[in-house]
Amino acid sequence: MRLRLAPLFVLSMLPTALAAQVRVEVPPSAKINVTYTEPADAGQADRLREVAARVKGPADQLDPLNEISLVIVHSQRELDQRLGPEAEGRLAGVSYVHGILFLSPTTWTRNPTGEAIDHEMQEALIRYNVQRLAGGNRIPFWLEDGLVSLLGKRPFAPASAEPVAQRGPLLLVRFEPEDPAVGYWAVRYLVEQRGGLTSLRQLLRLSAQRPDSFIENLQLTYGVSVGELERGWRTWLQVLVDADKRQRETGVKEGPLVKPRE
């Protein structure tokens, strides 16, 4: 469940066009810009800048973010002006429009916890980076959500692998939202068994070049048919499930359940 925030803040790879804006920038590892229209937002801008600099590490694992632009927006009307007529009124949770990531608004007046703001920003930066590599093109829910879970170190319990292993075939070709555990276990398999983040970067970049050919991109990246890739994933999942059952019965940890992550 994502935060409902106001004022709204926006991550963008594109310049903004509204007048009378103030810009806050910080080196060194990444250029982080915060744009806002009201001088009273200076403190909030500093806070957002600090949070982004501090929590961007997981997103950088996928590909280093050299520049991040945050835009503070105060009203739905101002947001609609930035989105344009095609997307007017469509913001819900986290939305991607024309290569721009619009975050759900952060309610500073309600003083959310630092932990909640860190969580929201970290997840947004990961999603932003995934979409940046994919050229803003549509990719399957399992791929984006799985990368958020894995890079954000929000793992699913081993027991959640069993119902995924028992699901119907060809989960990897589906684009629509699924059980989030599908994404976590699929991406974890690809990272641990099929070339790590390097191959996933290649898959996302192919999606930027060939946005209408995701299944072919998947097969080109991994060198096997999507059916063979999924069979390998399900076999690996079953090993996890069996190891988890033995662990619960004996209390002894074994196998890939305790394999350290890179």
N, C-alpha and C positions, 0 to 999 in steps of 0.2 A: 504494500500500500504506500503510495507516494504522498509526500507532504503537499498540503495546499498552502500556498504562500502569497503574500502581497506586502511589499512590492514584488513584482515579477522580475527574475533575472534571466538573461538570455545569453547562450553561447553562440558565437557566430564566427564563420570564416570570412564573412563578407563585410565591407565597410557599411556603416549606418549613415543615413542621409538626413536625420533630423538636425535642426540648427541649435545653436547655443548649448553645445555639449561640452562637458569637461572630461578630460581623459587622464586616467591614472595608469602609469606603466611601471613595471619592475623587471630588471634583468635578474639573474644571469642565465640560469639554465633554460628558462622559457620567458618569452615576452608576454606578460599578462596585462591586458588592457581592460579597464573598467570604464564604461561610458555611461553617463547619466545626465539628466537635464535639470535637476534641482540641486543647488548648492548644499542643501541639508542632507543630501545622500552621501557626502564625502566619507563619513564614518562607516556607512554600510559598504561603500566601495572598497575601503581599506580592508574591511573584514572579509569580503568576498575574495579579494585578491590574495589575502593571506591563506584562506582556506584552500583555494585552487592550487596555490604553490605547494602547500603542505600535503595534499591528498592526491596529486596527479601521478604519483609513482606507479600505481597499478595500471593506469591507462598507458603509461610510457613503456610498459613491458611489451605491449603490442606493437607500438611504434612511437618514438619520442615526439611529444607535442612541443614544438618550438615556439608556437604563438597561440595564445588563448585570448579570445575577446568576450568579455561579459558585458551585457547591456541591462541596466536596471530600468524596468518599465512599470509605470504606476497605475495604469488603467487598461481595461480591455480595449478601449478605443485607440489608445496609443499602440498597443500590441497589434491591433487589426491594421493600423496604418503601416506598420513594419512588415506584417505578413502579406499585405496586398489583398485585393478583392477575392482572389481564388480561394483563400484560406480563412476569410473573415469569420470570426466566431468559432473556429474549429479547435482552439487550444483545449486539450484535455490531458492532464498528466504531463508526459513528455512527448512533444510532437516534433517531427522533422519536416521542414518545408524549405524547398529550394536550397538544400545544403546547409541550412541553419538549424541548430538545435535550440528549441524553446523549452526551457525548464518550467516545471510547475512552480507557481509563485511561492516565495518564502515569506511567511508572515512574521516580520521582525517585531511588530507591535505585540505579538503573542509570545515573544522571547523564546523561540524553540531552543532546545538544548544544543550545545556544541556538537554532541555526538550525532544528533539528527541532521544538522547542517552538513557535517563531514560526510555522512552516509549519502545524502542527496547529491552533494557535489561530486563525490568519488564515482558514484554510479553514472551520473550525467557525463563526466569526462570520458569514462570508458565507452559509453554509448556513442558519444560524439566522435571518438577516435575510430570506432568501428565503422560508423557512417562515413567519416572522412575517407577512410581507405577504400570503401565501397563506392565512392563517388556520389554518395547520397542516394544510391539506388536501393530498391527493395531487396532484402535478403530474408531468408527464413527466420521465423521467430526463435527457433531452437538455437540458431547460430549466434545471434546477437545476445539473447538472454543467457545462453550458456557461457559466453565470454565474460559477461558481467558477473556471473556467479563465481566463475573460476578465478578471474583476475582480482576480483574484489574479496577473494578468500571467504566466500559464504557457501561452504560446501553443504551438500545434502547428506543425510544419514545413509549409511550403506544399505539399510533396509529398504530405502526408496528405489534401489536399483531393480528389485524383483518385479514390481508391477510394470516398470518400463520394459524389462526383458520379455514380459508376457504380452505386450501390446502387439497389435497387428503389424504387418510388415511395411517396409518403405516409409518409415517415419522421417528419414532424411530428405525426402523429396517434398515434404509438406511445408507450406509457407505460413499457414495460419497459426495463431496461438495454440499451444499444447500445454500439457502439464509441464511446469518449469523444470521438473526433474529430468525430463527428456533432454532439454538443452544442456543441463549440467553434465549429465553422463555422456552425452554425445561429444561435447567439446573436450571433456576430460580424456575420453578415449583417443580422440584425434591428437591431443597434446602428448599424451603418454606413450601412445603406440604408433602414431602415424606422422611423425615428422615435426611435432611440437608446434610452437607458434610461428615458425618460419613458413610452414605449409599453409597455416591459416591466413597469414599475411598474403601469401600468393593467391589464395582463394578469394580473398576480399578484393585484391587488386584486379583479378580477372573479372570480378563482378562489376568493377568500375569500367572496364573496357568492353565487356560483353554482358550488359545488364539483363538481357532476355534469355540467357543461356546458362542458368545456374547449375542445372544437372550436368551439363557438359563440362562446365567449369570445375565441378566437384570431381568428375572422373578424370579430367586432365591433371588436376592437382595431385590426386592420389594414385593415378595410374591403374585403376581397376574400375569395373562397373559399379554403379551405385548399389546394385544388389549384393555384390561381393563385399563391398565396404560395409554394408549394414550387417551382413552375416558375421563378418569379423567382429564388429562392435557387439552384437548380441552374444557371441561366444565369450568375449571378454567380460561382458556383464554377468553372464552365468557363473563364471569363475569367481567374480566378486560376491555374488549372491551365496554361492556355496561356501566360500571362505567366511562370510559373515555369519552364516548359520553355525558353522563349526566353532567360530569364536564365541558365539553366544552360548553354545552347549558346553564348551570346555573352558572358556575364559582365556584362551591362548590366542594372541594376535598372530596373523600369518599373511603371507602373500601380498598382493597389490594393495590391500586395504591400508597397509602401513608404508607403502612406497613413498619416499620423500619427494616433494615437488621441487621443481627447479626454481 
